[in-house]
Amino acid sequence: LMQIISIIKVRKLFLLGGLVLFMNSTVMAQEKNEISLNQAIEKARVNNRGLKLSQKEMDVARAQYESSRAVLLPQLRVTNTSTFTNNPLHAFGFKLLQKDVEAADFDPDLLNDPGNVENFNTRLELIQPLINIDGWKERKSANLQFEISQLQSERTDEYVELEVTKTFMQLQLAYKMVKVYEKANETASENQKWAKSYLEEGLMQNADFLLIKVHQSDIENKLFRAKTQVEDVSEYLSFLIGDKSDQVLLPTGELELHVNDANPTISLNENRKDLLALELSVQAQENMLGSSKMKFVPRANAVANYEWNDNQFMGFGADNYLVGIQLSWDLFSGYKNIGKIHKEKALLEKASLEQEKYKAESEIELNKAKRKFEDSKNLLVLSNLALEQSQEALRITSNRFKQGLEKSKDLLLAETLFQEKELEYHRSVFDHNFTLAYLKFLTR
């Protein structure tokens, strides 16, 4: 009875495996779009959303720097003011501005009760900054912020290139896993044929034959998951390069070992884009602190205006001008400037600490990557050796099984071990190649 139940379960498993294979063949039948690593990187530089965002941030910094030109360039304004009053003082003043005063206007009764008087004033005003030291400091800080945004955008470009390279190699690895399981499935099918002939000849127990069939179903399930992994990685690579098509990407070339020994004594590049950006951030904050201190220094502006006054709207009956230099000095602004100095000083200390922290973390990350690279080289040698040994063990076990000298469980064990070692080798190749690319990213 237990044997019958076991057979029923295995048959259900085979039905499920057949369904999985049908779905798998349908999924993988869709058209694939071939792409090389260089093509992927170039597409990412044009379409990657993260890179576009960094470029927009650079545009914002550029606009802020352009607005700081106000400390150098003149300000020009035109105004038109319409005024109606019966105020004696203002009414007489309007007549003077309109150059329309007569002897009769000095009549005391008319001076005391001028009635309703209208004045339409059109004025052209010009302010030219001459001395604005705090503004100059802020402009220099804005210029540094723009340079920082440029460096950050360039570093983002380098990071996107690394991420595309990593995902491209992950896609190569996923296709490699599919090939491994496809080859394992062919081997399992061949062994199943041998096992079936042994079963028919009475040289094998039915339970051992069922184990071989279950082993093949397990490989088929792994093959399906590997093909699903191809789609997952392909979708993420499409996202990175801005490809909106539904096609599965197919990398040109397979995952191969990149032989390039990194220099074990390589040090951190002080001119790396992100490190330079942090250094400029400290300088920018120093300028902001200097700007706060310079708010106690007098400012000088040249002022000039030309105006027309008339009793008719948009009239230009009487004109006059005014030219001068304005010197202003904020002696005390309710502790506002002093508080700003304290704030900018704290921000400067914070920026300096962040620079030191980031640089120390970068040193640790570089040392960690160098150690990982050395480990990956050792693991590559060991995994290659293990692959060769497991392959030879599988060959010997398979031949002995075909001769009836090995049990089915020994064959299944050898097949499983070979699959594991083959996958481990390909993963070690990926780890080696990516660590090499990461070291390049950390030191470029």
C-alpha positions in Angstrom: 0.0 0.0 0.0 2.8 2.4 0.9 4.5 1.7 -2.4 1.3 2.4 -4.3 0.9 5.7 -2.5 4.5 6.6 -3.3 3.9 5.9 -7.0 0.8 8.1 -7.0 2.8 11.0 -5.4 5.5 10.6 -8.0 3.1 10.7 -10.8 1.5 13.9 -9.4 5.0 15.3 -9.2 5.6 14.4 -12.9 2.4 16.1 -13.9 3.4 19.2 -12.1 6.9 19.0 -13.6 5.3 18.8 -17.1 3.2 21.8 -16.4 6.2 23.7 -15.2 8.1 22.8 -18.3 5.2 23.9 -20.5 5.0 27.3 -18.8 8.8 27.6 -18.9 9.0 27.0 -22.6 6.2 29.6 -23.2 8.0 32.2 -21.1 11.4 31.7 -22.7 10.0 31.6 -26.2 9.6 35.3 -26.3 11.9 37.3 -28.5 15.2 38.3 -26.9 17.1 41.6 -27.5 20.8 41.2 -27.8 22.9 43.9 -26.1 26.6 44.3 -25.3 28.0 45.8 -22.1 29.2 49.0 -23.9 25.8 49.5 -25.5 24.1 49.1 -22.1 26.5 51.6 -20.5 25.9 54.2 -23.3 22.1 53.7 -23.1 22.2 54.2 -19.3 24.2 57.5 -19.7 21.3 58.8 -21.9 18.3 57.3 -20.3 19.0 56.4 -16.6 16.6 58.2 -14.4 19.1 58.5 -11.5 21.6 60.2 -13.7 19.0 62.5 -15.1 18.1 63.5 -11.6 21.7 64.3 -10.8 21.9 66.5 -13.9 18.8 68.4 -12.8 20.3 69.0 -9.4 23.3 70.4 -11.3 20.9 72.7 -13.2 19.5 73.9 -9.9 22.9 74.7 -8.6 23.8 76.5 -11.8 20.6 78.6 -11.5 21.4 79.5 -7.9 24.9 80.6 -9.0 23.4 82.7 -11.7 21.1 84.4 -9.2 24.1 85.4 -7.1 25.1 87.9 -9.9 22.8 90.3 -8.2 25.7 91.4 -6.0 27.5 92.6 -9.1 24.9 93.7 -11.6 22.6 96.7 -11.3 18.9 96.5 -10.5 16.6 98.5 -12.7 12.9 99.1 -11.8 10.1 101.1 -13.4 7.1 102.1 -11.3 3.9 104.2 -11.9 2.1 105.5 -8.9 -1.3 107.3 -9.0 -2.0 109.5 -5.9 -5.1 111.4 -4.9 -5.2 113.6 -1.8 -6.6 116.7 -0.1 -3.7 116.9 2.4 -2.4 120.5 2.3 1.3 119.6 2.5 1.1 116.8 -0.1 -1.1 118.8 -2.4 1.4 121.7 -2.5 4.2 119.2 -2.9 2.5 117.6 -5.9 2.2 121.0 -7.6 5.9 121.6 -7.0 6.7 118.1 -8.5 4.5 118.9 -11.5 6.2 122.4 -11.8 2.8 124.0 -11.8 3.0 126.4 -8.9 1.6 129.9 -9.4 1.3 133.0 -7.3 -2.3 132.3 -6.6 -1.4 128.9 -5.1 0.1 130.9 -2.1 -3.3 132.1 -1.1 -3.7 131.0 2.6 -7.3 129.8 2.0 -6.1 127.7 -1.0 -3.1 126.4 1.0 -5.3 125.3 3.9 -8.0 123.8 1.7 -6.5 122.7 -1.6 -9.3 120.4 -2.5 -8.6 117.1 -4.4 -5.2 117.1 -6.0 -4.0 114.3 -8.3 -0.5 113.2 -9.2 0.7 110.5 -11.5 4.4 109.6 -10.9 6.4 107.5 -13.3 9.8 106.6 -11.9 12.9 104.8 -13.3 15.2 103.5 -10.5 18.7 102.2 -10.7 20.7 100.6 -7.9 24.3 99.5 -8.6 26.1 97.5 -5.8 29.6 98.9 -5.1 30.7 97.2 -1.9 28.9 94.1 -0.8 31.5 91.8 0.8 29.0 89.3 2.4 27.3 89.0 -1.0 30.7 88.3 -2.7 31.3 85.5 -0.2 27.9 84.0 -0.8 28.5 84.2 -4.6 31.8 82.3 -4.2 30.0 79.7 -2.1 27.3 79.3 -4.8 30.0 78.8 -7.4 31.5 76.1 -5.2 28.1 74.5 -4.8 27.8 74.4 -8.6 31.2 72.7 -8.9 30.1 70.2 -6.2 27.0 69.3 -8.2 29.1 68.8 -11.3 31.4 66.4 -9.4 28.5 64.6 -7.9 26.9 64.2 -11.3 30.1 62.7 -12.7 30.4 60.4 -9.7 26.8 59.3 -10.2 27.7 58.5 -13.8 30.5 56.3 -12.6 28.2 54.6 -10.1 25.6 53.9 -12.8 28.3 52.4 -15.0 29.3 50.1 -12.1 25.7 49.1 -11.5 25.1 48.4 -15.2 28.3 46.3 -15.3 27.3 44.4 -12.2 23.7 43.7 -13.5 25.1 42.8 -17.0 27.4 40.2 -15.4 24.5 39.0 -13.2 22.5 38.4 -16.4 25.4 36.5 -17.9 25.5 34.4 -14.7 21.8 33.8 -14.9 22.0 32.5 -18.4 25.0 30.4 -17.4 22.9 28.8 -14.6 20.2 28.0 -17.2 22.8 26.2 -19.3 24.1 24.3 -16.3 20.6 23.0 -15.4 19.8 22.3 -19.1 22.9 20.1 -19.3 22.0 18.5 -15.9 18.5 17.8 -17.2 20.0 16.1 -20.3 22.3 14.0 -18.1 19.4 13.0 -15.8 17.2 12.0 -18.8 20.0 9.8 -20.1 20.5 8.2 -16.7 16.8 7.7 -16.4 16.8 5.7 -19.6 19.5 3.5 -18.3 17.6 3.1 -15.0 14.4 2.2 -16.9 16.2 -0.6 -18.8 17.7 -1.9 -15.5 14.2 -1.8 -14.0 12.7 -3.8 -16.9 15.5 -6.4 -16.6 15.0 -6.7 -12.9 18.4 -5.2 -12.0 17.0 -2.2 -10.1 14.3 -1.7 -7.4 11.3 0.4 -8.3 12.0 2.7 -5.3 15.5 3.5 -6.8 14.0 4.2 -10.2 11.5 6.6 -8.6 14.3 8.4 -6.8 16.0 9.0 -10.2 12.7 10.4 -11.7 12.2 12.6 -8.6 15.8 13.9 -9.1 15.0 14.8 -12.7 11.9 16.7 -11.7 13.9 18.6 -9.1 16.3 19.6 -11.8 13.4 20.7 -14.1 12.1 22.9 -11.3 15.5 24.5 -10.7 15.8 25.1 -14.5 12.4 26.9 -14.4 13.6 29.1 -11.5 16.8 29.8 -13.3 14.9 31.0 -16.4 12.7 33.2 -14.1 15.9 34.7 -12.7 16.9 35.6 -16.2 13.7 37.6 -16.6 14.1 39.3 -13.2 17.7 40.5 -13.9 16.8 41.4 -17.4 14.0 43.6 -16.2 16.3 45.4 -13.8 18.9 46.0 -16.5 16.2 47.4 -18.7 15.2 49.8 -15.9 18.9 50.9 -15.5 19.3 51.6 -19.3 15.8 53.1 -19.7 14.6 50.4 -22.1 10.8 50.3 -22.1 10.4 47.3 -24.3 9.1 43.9 -22.8 11.8 41.9 -24.6 14.2 39.8 -22.5 17.7 41.1 -22.8 20.4 38.7 -24.1 24.0 39.7 -23.3 26.5 39.3 -26.1 29.2 36.9 -24.9 29.2 34.6 -21.9 30.4 35.1 -18.4 34.2 34.8 -18.7 37.1 35.3 -16.2 38.7 38.7 -16.4 42.4 38.2 -15.7 43.7 41.4 -14.2 45.6 41.4 -10.9 44.9 44.5 -8.9 47.9 46.2 -7.2 47.7 45.1 -3.5 49.4 48.4 -2.5 46.9 50.6 -4.3 45.7 53.5 -2.2 42.7 55.8 -2.1 42.6 58.3 -4.9 42.4 61.8 -3.2 41.1 63.2 -6.5 38.1 60.9 -6.6 35.0 62.9 -7.6 33.1 62.3 -4.3 36.1 63.1 -2.1 36.7 66.3 -4.1 33.0 67.2 -3.7 33.3 66.9 0.1 36.4 69.0 0.1 34.7 71.7 -1.8 31.7 71.5 0.5 34.0 72.4 3.4 35.3 75.4 1.4 31.8 76.5 0.5 30.8 76.4 4.2 33.9 78.4 5.0 32.7 81.1 2.6 29.2 81.1 4.2 30.8 81.6 7.6 32.8 84.5 6.2 29.7 86.0 4.6 28.0 85.9 8.0 30.9 87.7 9.6 31.0 90.3 6.8 27.4 91.4 7.5 28.9 93.7 10.1 30.9 95.5 7.4 29.2 98.5 5.7 27.6 98.2 2.3 27.8 100.8 -0.5 25.4 101.2 -3.4 25.1 103.8 -6.1 21.5 105.0 -6.5 19.9 106.9 -9.3 16.3 107.7 -10.4 14.6 109.7 -13.0 10.9 110.5 -12.7 8.0 112.3 -14.3 5.1 113.9 -12.5 1.8 115.0 -14.1 -1.8 115.5 -13.2 -2.8 113.2 -16.1 -2.4 109.5 -16.2 0.9 108.4 -17.9 1.7 112.0 -18.4 5.3 113.2 -18.7 4.9 116.9 -18.0 7.6 117.5 -15.4 10.8 115.5 -15.0 13.6 115.4 -12.5 16.5 113.2 -11.4 18.4 112.1 -8.3 21.9 110.6 -8.1 23.8 109.5 -5.0 25.7 106.9 -3.1 24.1 105.0 -0.3 26.2 103.7 2.6 24.5 101.4 5.1 25.7 99.7 8.2 23.7 97.2 10.3 25.1 97.8 13.7 22.7 95.5 15.6 19.9 93.3 14.2 18.5 91.8 17.3 21.2 89.1 17.6 20.2 87.8 14.2 23.7 88.1 12.6 25.5 86.7 15.6 23.1 83.7 15.7 23.8 83.1 12.0 27.5 83.2 12.6 27.1 80.5 15.3 25.0 78.5 12.9 27.4 78.7 10.0 30.3 77.8 12.3 28.5 74.7 13.5 27.7 73.7 9.9 31.4 74.2 9.0 32.5 71.9 11.8 29.8 69.4 10.7 31.0 69.4 7.1 34.6 68.9 8.2 33.6 65.9 10.4 31.5 64.4 7.5 34.5 64.8 5.2 36.8 63.0 7.7 34.2 60.2 8.3 33.5 59.6 4.6 37.2 59.5 3.8 37.8 57.0 6.7 34.9 54.9 5.5 36.3 55.0 2.0 39.6 53.7 3.2 37.9 50.8 5.0 35.8 50.0 1.9 38.9 50.0 -0.3 40.8 47.7 2.1 37.8 45.4 2.3 37.6 45.3 -1.5 41.3 44.4 -1.8 40.9 41.6 0.7 37.8 40.4 -1.1 39.7 40.4 -4.3 42.5 38.3 -2.9 39.9 35.9 -1.4 38.1 35.7 -4.8 41.3 34.7 -6.5 41.9 31.9 -4.0 38.2 30.8 -4.2 38.5 30.8 -8.0 41.4 28.3 -7.8 39.7 26.1 -5.2 36.3 26.1 -7.0 37.9 25.3 -10.3 39.8 22.4 -8.7 36.6 21.2 -7.0 34.7 21.4 -10.3 37.3 19.2 -12.1 37.3 16.7 -9.3 33.5 16.5 -9.1 33.3 16.2 -12.9 35.7 13.3 -12.8 33.9 11.7 -9.9 30.6 12.0 -11.9 32.2 10.5 -15.0 33.5 7.5 -13.0 30.2 7.0 -11.1 28.1 7.3 -14.3 30.2 4.7 -16.1 30.0 2.3 -13.1 26.2 2.9 -12.9 25.8 2.0 -16.6 27.8 -1.2 -15.8 25.5 -1.9 -12.9 28.3 -1.4 -10.4 27.0 1.7 -8.6 23.7 2.3 -6.8 21.3 5.0 -8.0 21.7 7.1 -4.9 25.5 7.3 -5.5 24.8 8.5 -9.0 22.3 11.1 -7.8 24.8 12.3 -5.2 27.6 12.6 -7.8 25.2 14.5 -10.2 24.1 16.9 -7.4 27.7 17.5 -6.3 28.8 18.3 -9.8 25.9 20.8 -10.3 26.8 22.5 -7.0 30.5 22.8 -7.9 29.8 24.0 -11.4 27.5 26.7 -10.1 30.0 27.7 -7.4 32.7 28.1 -10.0 30.6 30.4 -12.1 29.6 32.4 -9.1 33.3 32.7 -8.1 34.0 34.0 -11.6 31.3 36.6 -11.1 32.6 37.6 -7.7 36.1 37.9 -9.1 35.0 40.1 -12.1 32.7 42.3 -10.0 35.3 42.8 -7.3 37.8 43.9 -9.9 35.2 46.4 -11.3 34.4 47.6 -7.8 38.1 48.2 -7.1 38.3 50.3 -10.3 35.3 52.3 -9.1 36.8 52.9 -5.7 40.2 54.1 -7.1 39.2 55.9 -10.3 
